[in-house]
């Protein structure tokens, strides 16, 4: 069975559905709350990043504005959960 470090290293590929170890990762996630939380947060971060990428209001090179937008979205998401 995979350990937490291995799952963390494969998490991005797992979310992309680009790994032959899908079932082994799922088995680990069933038993490990920390890894489930990690994968969930990684997924949220990736989706938020993709949303910011398409935002016409923020220039790609203005890191401070991007950071503020991410913080706002995180705060809004945590308020609704």
Secondary structure by P-SEA (a helix, b strand, c coil): cccaaaaaaaaaaaaaccccaaaaaaaaaaccaaaaaaaaaaaaaaaaaaaaaacccccccaaaaaaaaaaaaaaaaaaac
